[in-house]
Amino acid sequence: MLNSVAAGRRLMLRAAVYPLAAVAVLALIFLLLAGPKAALGALAPGVAIAIGGSIAARMAFGGGVQAAGSALLRLILGMVVKLVLVFGVLAVCFVVFKLPALALLAGVAVGLMFQALAMARL
């Protein structure tokens, strides 16, 4: 075993906080350049990514030490829940609230990019 469960939990916490901070900065930029509707459009998917990452981490690491098949299944289920949450937020923001698509996609791109960078320890 290369890493402990506690190290995995710390990594997932960092992977949830970094994208939230990056998307907050992106939302401020959109607020200055395009207004509050675009800022909310950039912020909403980033918050969904951070919350989804937190839920996925709890699902993946919440069961303690388990067999490899069970651990992999928990990890996959966590990722599926995260993706359903992000796509649900995107659909509601685009269809119901009519937020700008460019801001929504920018929020998703920045959120996922910073989440991957946080997990790569950069």
N, CA, C and O atoms as a GROMACS GRO file, in nm:
protein
  488
    1MET      N    1   0.085  -0.118   0.000
    1MET     CA    2   0.000   0.000   0.000
    1MET      C    3   0.089   0.123   0.000
    1MET      O    4   0.176   0.138   0.086
    2LEU      N    5   0.068   0.210  -0.096
    2LEU     CA    6   0.153   0.327  -0.109
    2LEU      C    7   0.105   0.445  -0.024
    2LEU      O    8   0.187   0.516   0.034
    3ASN      N    9  -0.024   0.466  -0.017
    3ASN     CA   10  -0.079   0.581   0.055
    3ASN      C   11  -0.182   0.533   0.157
    3ASN      O   12  -0.250   0.433   0.136
    4SER      N   13  -0.191   0.605   0.266
    4SER     CA   14  -0.292   0.572   0.366
    4SER      C   15  -0.427   0.630   0.327
    4SER      O   16  -0.436   0.713   0.236
    5VAL      N   17  -0.531   0.586   0.394
    5VAL     CA   18  -0.664   0.639   0.369
    5VAL      C   19  -0.670   0.786   0.408
    5VAL      O   20  -0.738   0.865   0.344
    6ALA      N   21  -0.598   0.823   0.514
    6ALA     CA   22  -0.596   0.963   0.557
    6ALA      C   23  -0.534   1.053   0.450
    6ALA      O   24  -0.578   1.166   0.428
    7ALA      N   25  -0.430   1.003   0.384
    7ALA     CA   26  -0.369   1.081   0.275
    7ALA      C   27  -0.468   1.097   0.159
    7ALA      O   28  -0.472   1.202   0.096
    8GLY      N   29  -0.544   0.996   0.132
    8GLY     CA   30  -0.647   1.005   0.028
    8GLY      C   31  -0.755   1.105   0.064
    8GLY      O   32  -0.804   1.179  -0.022
    9ARG      N   33  -0.793   1.107   0.191
    9ARG     CA   34  -0.894   1.205   0.234
    9ARG      C   35  -0.842   1.347   0.223
    9ARG      O   36  -0.915   1.437   0.181
   10ARG      N   37  -0.716   1.368   0.260
   10ARG     CA   38  -0.658   1.503   0.248
   10ARG      C   39  -0.650   1.545   0.102
   10ARG      O   40  -0.676   1.660   0.069
   11LEU      N   41  -0.615   1.452   0.015
   11LEU     CA   42  -0.607   1.481  -0.128
   11LEU      C   43  -0.745   1.518  -0.183
   11LEU      O   44  -0.756   1.613  -0.262
   12MET      N   45  -0.847   1.447  -0.144
   12MET     CA   46  -0.981   1.477  -0.195
   12MET      C   47  -1.034   1.609  -0.138
   12MET      O   48  -1.109   1.679  -0.205
   13LEU      N   49  -0.995   1.642  -0.015
   13LEU     CA   50  -1.034   1.772   0.040
   13LEU      C   51  -0.969   1.884  -0.040
   13LEU      O   52  -1.033   1.984  -0.072
   14ARG      N   53  -0.841   1.867  -0.070
   14ARG     CA   54  -0.771   1.967  -0.150
   14ARG      C   55  -0.831   1.975  -0.291
   14ARG      O   56  -0.839   2.082  -0.350
   15ALA      N   57  -0.873   1.860  -0.344
   15ALA     CA   58  -0.932   1.857  -0.478
   15ALA      C   59  -1.071   1.919  -0.480
   15ALA      O   60  -1.124   1.948  -0.587
   16ALA      N   61  -1.132   1.938  -0.364
   16ALA     CA   62  -1.261   2.006  -0.358
   16ALA      C   63  -1.245   2.156  -0.332
   16ALA      O   64  -1.329   2.235  -0.376
   17VAL      N   65  -1.138   2.196  -0.262
   17VAL     CA   66  -1.121   2.337  -0.225
   17VAL      C   67  -1.057   2.417  -0.339
   17VAL      O   68  -1.099   2.530  -0.366
   18TYR      N   69  -0.957   2.362  -0.405
   18TYR     CA   70  -0.888   2.437  -0.511
   18TYR      C   71  -0.980   2.480  -0.624
   18TYR      O   72  -0.975   2.597  -0.664
   19PRO      N   73  -1.066   2.390  -0.678
   19PRO     CA   74  -1.154   2.437  -0.785
   19PRO      C   75  -1.253   2.543  -0.738
   19PRO      O   76  -1.292   2.630  -0.815
   20LEU      N   77  -1.294   2.534  -0.613
   20LEU     CA   78  -1.387   2.634  -0.561
   20LEU      C   79  -1.322   2.772  -0.559
   20LEU      O   80  -1.386   2.871  -0.595
   21ALA      N   81  -1.197   2.779  -0.518
   21ALA     CA   82  -1.126   2.907  -0.517
   21ALA      C   83  -1.104   2.959  -0.659
   21ALA      O   84  -1.120   3.078  -0.685
   22ALA      N   85  -1.067   2.870  -0.751
   22ALA     CA   86  -1.043   2.912  -0.889
   22ALA      C   87  -1.170   2.961  -0.956
   22ALA      O   88  -1.167   3.058  -1.031
   23VAL      N   89  -1.281   2.895  -0.931
   23VAL     CA   90  -1.407   2.936  -0.992
   23VAL      C   91  -1.457   3.065  -0.929
   23VAL      O   92  -1.523   3.144  -0.997
   24ALA      N   93  -1.427   3.089  -0.803
   24ALA     CA   94  -1.464   3.216  -0.741
   24ALA      C   95  -1.391   3.332  -0.809
   24ALA      O   96  -1.450   3.437  -0.832
   25VAL      N   97  -1.263   3.312  -0.841
   25VAL     CA   98  -1.188   3.415  -0.913
   25VAL      C   99  -1.245   3.434  -1.053
   25VAL      O  100  -1.258   3.547  -1.101
   26LEU      N  101  -1.279   3.324  -1.119
   26LEU     CA  102  -1.340   3.333  -1.252
   26LEU      C  103  -1.473   3.408  -1.246
   26LEU      O  104  -1.503   3.488  -1.334
   27ALA      N  105  -1.553   3.382  -1.143
   27ALA     CA  106  -1.681   3.451  -1.129
   27ALA      C  107  -1.660   3.601  -1.107
   27ALA      O  108  -1.738   3.682  -1.158
   28LEU      N  109  -1.557   3.638  -1.033
   28LEU     CA  110  -1.527   3.780  -1.016
   28LEU      C  111  -1.489   3.845  -1.148
   28LEU      O  112  -1.529   3.958  -1.176
   29ILE      N  113  -1.414   3.774  -1.229
   29ILE     CA  114  -1.376   3.827  -1.360
   29ILE      C  115  -1.501   3.844  -1.448
   29ILE      O  116  -1.517   3.946  -1.514
   30PHE      N  117  -1.588   3.743  -1.448
   30PHE     CA  118  -1.713   3.753  -1.525
   30PHE      C  119  -1.801   3.865  -1.472
   30PHE      O  120  -1.870   3.933  -1.549
   31LEU      N  121  -1.801   3.885  -1.340
   31LEU     CA  122  -1.882   3.992  -1.282
   31LEU      C  123  -1.835   4.128  -1.332
   31LEU      O  124  -1.917   4.215  -1.363
   32LEU      N  125  -1.705   4.147  -1.340
   32LEU     CA  126  -1.651   4.274  -1.387
   32LEU      C  127  -1.671   4.294  -1.536
   32LEU      O  128  -1.695   4.406  -1.582
   33LEU      N  129  -1.662   4.185  -1.614
   33LEU     CA  130  -1.667   4.198  -1.759
   33LEU      C  131  -1.807   4.183  -1.819
   33LEU      O  132  -1.840   4.250  -1.917
   34ALA      N  133  -1.889   4.094  -1.762
   34ALA     CA  134  -2.016   4.063  -1.828
   34ALA      C  135  -2.139   4.077  -1.739
   34ALA      O  136  -2.251   4.063  -1.789
   35GLY      N  137  -2.122   4.102  -1.612
   35GLY     CA  138  -2.239   4.122  -1.527
   35GLY      C  139  -2.268   4.007  -1.433
   35GLY      O  140  -2.201   3.904  -1.437
   36PRO      N  141  -2.369   4.025  -1.349
   36PRO     CA  142  -2.397   3.926  -1.245
   36PRO      C  143  -2.453   3.793  -1.297
   36PRO      O  144  -2.429   3.688  -1.237
   37LYS      N  145  -2.526   3.796  -1.408
   37LYS     CA  146  -2.581   3.672  -1.461
   37LYS      C  147  -2.470   3.580  -1.511
   37LYS      O  148  -2.475   3.458  -1.489
   38ALA      N  149  -2.371   3.636  -1.577
   38ALA     CA  150  -2.257   3.557  -1.623
   38ALA      C  151  -2.171   3.510  -1.506
   38ALA      O  152  -2.117   3.400  -1.509
   39ALA      N  153  -2.159   3.592  -1.403
   39ALA     CA  154  -2.082   3.553  -1.286
   39ALA      C  155  -2.147   3.434  -1.215
   39ALA      O  156  -2.079   3.342  -1.172
   40LEU      N  157  -2.279   3.437  -1.204
   40LEU     CA  158  -2.350   3.324  -1.144
   40LEU      C  159  -2.337   3.201  -1.232
   40LEU      O  160  -2.328   3.089  -1.182
   41GLY      N  161  -2.337   3.221  -1.364
   41GLY     CA  162  -2.318   3.110  -1.456
   41GLY      C  163  -2.183   3.045  -1.443
   41GLY      O  164  -2.170   2.924  -1.463
   42ALA      N  165  -2.081   3.122  -1.410
   42ALA     CA  166  -1.948   3.064  -1.392
   42ALA      C  167  -1.934   3.000  -1.254
   42ALA      O  168  -1.861   2.903  -1.238
   43LEU      N  169  -2.003   3.054  -1.156
   43LEU     CA  170  -1.989   3.006  -1.018
   43LEU      C  171  -2.066   2.876  -0.994
   43LEU      O  172  -2.017   2.788  -0.923
   44ALA      N  173  -2.185   2.864  -1.050
   44ALA     CA  174  -2.272   2.749  -1.020
   44ALA      C  175  -2.208   2.614  -1.054
   44ALA      O  176  -2.209   2.526  -0.969
   45PRO      N  177  -2.153   2.593  -1.174
   45PRO     CA  178  -2.094   2.462  -1.201
   45PRO      C  179  -1.968   2.435  -1.118
   45PRO      O  180  -1.939   2.320  -1.085
   46GLY      N  181  -1.894   2.540  -1.085
   46GLY     CA  182  -1.777   2.521  -1.001
   46GLY      C  183  -1.813   2.475  -0.861
   46GLY      O  184  -1.745   2.390  -0.803
   47VAL      N  185  -1.919   2.532  -0.807
   47VAL     CA  186  -1.968   2.489  -0.675
   47VAL      C  187  -2.018   2.345  -0.684
   47VAL      O  188  -1.995   2.265  -0.593
   48ALA      N  189  -2.085   2.311  -0.794
   48ALA     CA  190  -2.132   2.173  -0.812
   48ALA      C  191  -2.015   2.076  -0.822
   48ALA      O  192  -2.024   1.964  -0.770
   49ILE      N  193  -1.907   2.116  -0.886
   49ILE     CA  194  -1.789   2.030  -0.896
   49ILE      C  195  -1.726   2.010  -0.758
   49ILE      O  196  -1.686   1.899  -0.724
   50ALA      N  197  -1.717   2.118  -0.680
   50ALA     CA  198  -1.659   2.107  -0.546
   50ALA      C  199  -1.746   2.020  -0.455
   50ALA      O  200  -1.694   1.935  -0.383
   51ILE      N  201  -1.877   2.040  -0.459
   51ILE     CA  202  -1.966   1.958  -0.376
   51ILE      C  203  -1.966   1.814  -0.426
   51ILE      O  204  -1.964   1.721  -0.345
   52GLY      N  205  -1.968   1.795  -0.556
   52GLY     CA  206  -1.962   1.660  -0.612
   52GLY      C  207  -1.833   1.589  -0.577
   52GLY      O  208  -1.834   1.469  -0.550
   53GLY      N  209  -1.722   1.662  -0.578
   53GLY     CA  210  -1.594   1.603  -0.538
   53GLY      C  211  -1.593   1.563  -0.392
   53GLY      O  212  -1.537   1.461  -0.355
   54SER      N  213  -1.656   1.644  -0.310
   54SER     CA  214  -1.665   1.612  -0.168
   54SER      C  215  -1.751   1.488  -0.145
   54SER      O  216  -1.716   1.401  -0.065
   55ILE      N  217  -1.863   1.480  -0.215
   55ILE     CA  218  -1.950   1.363  -0.203
   55ILE      C  219  -1.879   1.238  -0.254
   55ILE      O  220  -1.887   1.131  -0.193
   56ALA      N  221  -1.809   1.251  -0.366
   56ALA     CA  222  -1.736   1.137  -0.421
   56ALA      C  223  -1.627   1.090  -0.325
   56ALA      O  224  -1.604   0.970  -0.311
   57ALA      N  225  -1.561   1.185  -0.259
   57ALA     CA  226  -1.458   1.147  -0.162
   57ALA      C  227  -1.517   1.074  -0.043
   57ALA      O  228  -1.461   0.975   0.004
   58ARG      N  229  -1.629   1.122   0.005
   58ARG     CA  230  -1.694   1.055   0.119
   58ARG      C  231  -1.740   0.915   0.080
   58ARG      O  232  -1.731   0.822   0.160
   59MET      N  233  -1.789   0.901  -0.043
   59MET     CA  234  -1.832   0.768  -0.087
   59MET      C  235  -1.713   0.675  -0.105
   59MET      O  236  -1.720   0.557  -0.071
   60ALA      N  237  -1.604   0.728  -0.160
   60ALA     CA  238  -1.488   0.644  -0.189
   60ALA      C  239  -1.411   0.605  -0.063
   60ALA      O  240  -1.366   0.491  -0.050
   61PHE      N  241  -1.397   0.699   0.030
   61PHE     CA  242  -1.314   0.673   0.148
   61PHE      C  243  -1.394   0.654   0.276
   61PHE      O  244  -1.336   0.635   0.382
   62GLY      N  245  -1.525   0.657   0.267
   62GLY     CA  246  -1.607   0.647   0.387
   62GLY      C  247  -1.618   0.508   0.444
   62GLY      O  248  -1.652   0.492   0.562
   63GLY      N  249  -1.592   0.407   0.366
   63GLY     CA  250  -1.611   0.270   0.412
   63GLY      C  251  -1.493   0.208   0.482
   63GLY      O  252  -1.499   0.094   0.527
   64GLY      N  253  -1.384   0.282   0.493
   64GLY     CA  254  -1.265   0.227   0.557
   64GLY      C  255  -1.195   0.128   0.465
   64GLY      O  256  -1.207   0.135   0.343
   65VAL      N  257  -1.122   0.036   0.524
   65VAL     CA  258  -1.045  -0.062   0.447
   65VAL      C  259  -1.141  -0.171   0.399
   65VAL      O  260  -1.213  -0.232   0.478
   66GLN      N  261  -1.139  -0.195   0.267
   66GLN     CA  262  -1.227  -0.294   0.206
   66GLN      C  263  -1.150  -0.372   0.101
   66GLN      O  264  -1.035  -0.340   0.070
   67ALA      N  265  -1.215  -0.472   0.047
   67ALA     CA  266  -1.156  -0.547  -0.062
   67ALA      C  267  -1.144  -0.457  -0.186
   67ALA      O  268  -1.211  -0.355  -0.196
   68ALA      N  269  -1.059  -0.498  -0.278
   68ALA     CA  270  -1.033  -0.415  -0.395
   68ALA      C  271  -1.158  -0.392  -0.479
   68ALA      O  272  -1.181  -0.281  -0.527
   69GLY      N  273  -1.238  -0.494  -0.498
   69GLY     CA  274  -1.360  -0.480  -0.578
   69GLY      C  275  -1.458  -0.382  -0.516
   69GLY      O  276  -1.518  -0.301  -0.586
   70SER      N  277  -1.475  -0.390  -0.385
   70SER     CA  278  -1.567  -0.298  -0.316
   70SER      C  279  -1.514  -0.155  -0.321
   70SER      O  280  -1.591  -0.061  -0.341
   71ALA      N  281  -1.385  -0.138  -0.302
   71ALA     CA  282  -1.326  -0.003  -0.306
   71ALA      C  283  -1.340   0.058  -0.443
   71ALA      O  284  -1.370   0.177  -0.456
   72LEU      N  285  -1.317  -0.021  -0.548
   72LEU     CA  286  -1.331   0.029  -0.684
   72LEU      C  287  -1.476   0.064  -0.716
   72LEU      O  288  -1.502   0.165  -0.781
   73LEU      N  289  -1.568  -0.018  -0.670
   73LEU     CA  290  -1.709   0.011  -0.691
   73LEU      C  291  -1.750   0.140  -0.622
   73LEU      O  292  -1.825   0.219  -0.679
   74ARG      N  293  -1.704   0.163  -0.499
   74ARG     CA  294  -1.734   0.287  -0.428
   74ARG      C  295  -1.676   0.408  -0.501
   74ARG      O  296  -1.740   0.513  -0.507
   75LEU      N  297  -1.556   0.393  -0.555
   75LEU     CA  298  -1.493   0.502  -0.629
   75LEU      C  299  -1.572   0.535  -0.756
   75LEU      O  300  -1.595   0.652  -0.787
   76ILE      N  301  -1.613   0.433  -0.829
   76ILE     CA  302  -1.689   0.454  -0.952
   76ILE      C  303  -1.826   0.515  -0.922
   76ILE      O  304  -1.870   0.605  -0.992
   77LEU      N  305  -1.893   0.466  -0.818
   77LEU     CA  306  -2.023   0.523  -0.781
   77LEU      C  307  -2.010   0.670  -0.739
   77LEU      O  308  -2.097   0.751  -0.770
   78GLY      N  309  -1.902   0.703  -0.669
   78GLY     CA  310  -1.879   0.842  -0.632
   78GLY      C  311  -1.862   0.931  -0.754
   78GLY      O  312  -1.916   1.042  -0.758
   79MET      N  313  -1.788   0.884  -0.852
   79MET     CA  314  -1.769   0.963  -0.974
   79MET      C  315  -1.899   0.978  -1.052
   79MET      O  316  -1.925   1.084  -1.110
   80VAL      N  317  -1.981   0.874  -1.054
   80VAL     CA  318  -2.109   0.881  -1.124
   80VAL      C  319  -2.200   0.984  -1.055
   80VAL      O  320  -2.265   1.064  -1.122
   81VAL      N  321  -2.204   0.980  -0.922
   81VAL     CA  322  -2.286   1.078  -0.848
   81VAL      C  323  -2.238   1.219  -0.876
   81VAL      O  324  -2.318   1.310  -0.894
   82LYS      N  325  -2.106   1.238  -0.880
   82LYS     CA  326  -2.050   1.370  -0.909
   82LYS      C  327  -2.091   1.418  -1.048
   82LYS      O  328  -2.133   1.533  -1.065
   83LEU      N  329  -2.080   1.332  -1.148
   83LEU     CA  330  -2.116   1.371  -1.284
   83LEU      C  331  -2.265   1.400  -1.297
   83LEU      O  332  -2.303   1.494  -1.367
   84VAL      N  333  -2.348   1.321  -1.232
   84VAL     CA  334  -2.493   1.346  -1.237
   84VAL      C  335  -2.524   1.482  -1.173
   84VAL      O  336  -2.606   1.557  -1.225
   85LEU      N  337  -2.458   1.513  -1.062
   85LEU     CA  338  -2.479   1.641  -0.997
   85LEU      C  339  -2.436   1.757  -1.087
   85LEU      O  340  -2.510   1.855  -1.101
   86VAL      N  341  -2.320   1.746  -1.149
   86VAL     CA  342  -2.270   1.855  -1.235
   86VAL      C  343  -2.359   1.873  -1.356
   86VAL      O  344  -2.394   1.986  -1.391
   87PHE      N  345  -2.398   1.763  -1.422
   87PHE     CA  346  -2.485   1.776  -1.540
   87PHE      C  347  -2.624   1.827  -1.501
   87PHE      O  348  -2.686   1.901  -1.576
   88GLY      N  349  -2.672   1.788  -1.384
   88GLY     CA  350  -2.800   1.839  -1.337
   88GLY      C  351  -2.797   1.989  -1.313
   88GLY      O  352  -2.889   2.061  -1.352
   89VAL      N  353  -2.690   2.036  -1.250
   89VAL     CA  354  -2.675   2.180  -1.226
   89VAL      C  355  -2.663   2.255  -1.359
   89VAL      O  356  -2.722   2.362  -1.376
   90LEU      N  357  -2.587   2.200  -1.452
   90LEU     CA  358  -2.575   2.263  -1.584
   90LEU      C  359  -2.710   2.272  -1.653
   90LEU      O  360  -2.744   2.376  -1.710
   91ALA      N  361  -2.788   2.167  -1.649
   91ALA     CA  362  -2.918   2.166  -1.715
   91ALA      C  363  -3.012   2.268  -1.651
   91ALA      O  364  -3.081   2.343  -1.721
   92VAL      N  365  -3.016   2.271  -1.519
   92VAL     CA  366  -3.105   2.365  -1.450
   92VAL      C  367  -3.061   2.509  -1.478
   92VAL      O  368  -3.145   2.595  -1.505
   93CYS      N  369  -2.933   2.535  -1.472
   93CYS     CA  370  -2.884   2.671  -1.495
   93CYS      C  371  -2.910   2.716  -1.638
   93CYS      O  372  -2.943   2.833  -1.661
   94PHE      N  373  -2.896   2.627  -1.733
   94PHE     CA  374  -2.913   2.665  -1.873
   94PHE      C  375  -3.060   2.673  -1.912
   94PHE      O  376  -3.101   2.769  -1.977
   95VAL      N  377  -3.140   2.575  -1.873
   95VAL     CA  378  -3.279   2.569  -1.917
   95VAL      C  379  -3.370   2.656  -1.831
   95VAL      O  380  -3.451   2.732  -1.884
   96VAL      N  381  -3.357   2.647  -1.701
   96VAL     CA  382  -3.450   2.718  -1.612
   96VAL      C  383  -3.410   2.863  -1.593
   96VAL      O  384  -3.492   2.954  -1.611
   97PHE      N  385  -3.284   2.885  -1.557
   97PHE     CA  386  -3.239   3.021  -1.525
   97PHE      C  387  -3.184   3.098  -1.644
   97PHE      O  388  -3.156   3.217  -1.633
   98LYS      N  389  -3.166   3.030  -1.757
   98LYS     CA  390  -3.118   3.092  -1.882
   98LYS      C  391  -2.986   3.167  -1.863
   98LYS      O  392  -2.970   3.280  -1.908
   99LEU      N  393  -2.893   3.102  -1.795
   99LEU     CA  394  -2.760   3.162  -1.775
   99LEU      C  395  -2.677   3.143  -1.901
   99LEU      O  396  -2.700   3.048  -1.975
  100PRO      N  397  -2.580   3.231  -1.926
  100PRO     CA  398  -2.500   3.223  -2.049
  100PRO      C  399  -2.419   3.093  -2.057
  100PRO      O  400  -2.353   3.052  -1.962
  101ALA      N  401  -2.427   3.031  -2.173
  101ALA     CA  402  -2.360   2.902  -2.193
  101ALA      C  403  -2.208   2.915  -2.182
  101ALA      O  404  -2.142   2.826  -2.129
  102LEU      N  405  -2.152   3.025  -2.231
  102LEU     CA  406  -2.007   3.043  -2.224
  102LEU      C  407  -1.959   3.047  -2.079
  102LEU      O  408  -1.856   2.988  -2.046
  103ALA      N  409  -2.032   3.115  -1.995
  103ALA     CA  410  -1.994   3.122  -1.854
  103ALA      C  411  -2.009   2.986  -1.786
  103ALA      O  412  -1.925   2.948  -1.705
  104LEU      N  413  -2.114   2.913  -1.819
  104LEU     CA  414  -2.133   2.780  -1.762
  104LEU      C  415  -2.020   2.687  -1.802
  104LEU      O  416  -1.964   2.616  -1.718
  105LEU      N  417  -1.986   2.688  -1.930
  105LEU     CA  418  -1.878   2.599  -1.977
  105LEU      C  419  -1.742   2.642  -1.923
  105LEU      O  420  -1.657   2.557  -1.895
  106ALA      N  421  -1.721   2.772  -1.908
  106ALA     CA  422  -1.595   2.819  -1.850
  106ALA      C  423  -1.584   2.775  -1.704
  106ALA      O  424  -1.476   2.737  -1.659
  107GLY      N  425  -1.695   2.779  -1.630
  107GLY     CA  426  -1.695   2.733  -1.491
  107GLY      C  427  -1.663   2.585  -1.480
  107GLY      O  428  -1.589   2.544  -1.392
  108VAL      N  429  -1.719   2.505  -1.570
  108VAL     CA  430  -1.690   2.361  -1.571
  108VAL      C  431  -1.544   2.336  -1.605
  108VAL      O  432  -1.477   2.258  -1.539
  109ALA      N  433  -1.495   2.404  -1.709
  109ALA     CA  434  -1.356   2.382  -1.751
  109ALA      C  435  -1.257   2.421  -1.642
  109ALA      O  436  -1.164   2.345  -1.613
  110VAL      N  437  -1.276   2.537  -1.582
  110VAL     CA  438  -1.183   2.582  -1.477
  110VAL      C  439  -1.194   2.492  -1.355
  110VAL      O  440  -1.093   2.456  -1.295
  111GLY      N  441  -1.316   2.456  -1.316
  111GLY     CA  442  -1.334   2.370  -1.200
  111GLY      C  443  -1.267   2.234  -1.217
  111GLY      O  444  -1.196   2.188  -1.128
  112LEU      N  445  -1.289   2.170  -1.331
  112LEU     CA  446  -1.229   2.038  -1.354
  112LEU      C  447  -1.078   2.047  -1.372
  112LEU      O  448  -1.005   1.958  -1.329
  113MET      N  449  -1.031   2.155  -1.435
  113MET     CA  450  -0.887   2.170  -1.454
  113MET      C  451  -0.816   2.185  -1.319
  113MET      O  452  -0.714   2.121  -1.295
  114PHE      N  453  -0.871   2.269  -1.233
  114PHE     CA  454  -0.806   2.289  -1.103
  114PHE      C  455  -0.823   2.168  -1.013
  114PHE      O  456  -0.740   2.144  -0.925
  115GLN      N  457  -0.930   2.092  -1.031
  115GLN     CA  458  -0.944   1.969  -0.954
  115GLN      C  459  -0.837   1.867  -0.996
  115GLN      O  460  -0.778   1.800  -0.912
  116ALA      N  461  -0.814   1.857  -1.126
  116ALA     CA  462  -0.710   1.765  -1.175
  116ALA      C  463  -0.571   1.812  -1.129
  116ALA      O  464  -0.488   1.730  -1.090
  117LEU      N  465  -0.546   1.943  -1.132
  117LEU     CA  466  -0.417   1.994  -1.085
  117LEU      C  467  -0.397   1.970  -0.936
  117LEU      O  468  -0.285   1.941  -0.892
  118ALA      N  469  -0.503   1.980  -0.859
  118ALA     CA  470  -0.493   1.957  -0.714
  118ALA      C  471  -0.463   1.809  -0.688
  118ALA      O  472  -0.386   1.777  -0.597
  119MET      N  473  -0.522   1.720  -0.765
  119MET     CA  474  -0.496   1.578  -0.744
  119MET      C  475  -0.359   1.538  -0.795
  119MET      O  476  -0.303   1.437  -0.751
  120ALA      N  477  -0.304   1.616  -0.888
  120ALA     CA  478  -0.169   1.587  -0.938
  120ALA      C  479  -0.063   1.650  -0.848
  120ALA      O  480   0.056   1.634  -0.871
  121ARG      N  481  -0.108   1.721  -0.743
  121ARG     CA  482  -0.019   1.786  -0.645
  121ARG      C  483   0.067   1.897  -0.706
  121ARG      O  484   0.182   1.916  -0.666
  122LEU      N  485   0.011   1.968  -0.801
  122LEU     CA  486   0.084   2.081  -0.860
  122LEU      C  487   0.041   2.209  -0.795
  122LEU      O  488   0.091   2.316  -0.831
   0.00000   0.00000   0.00000
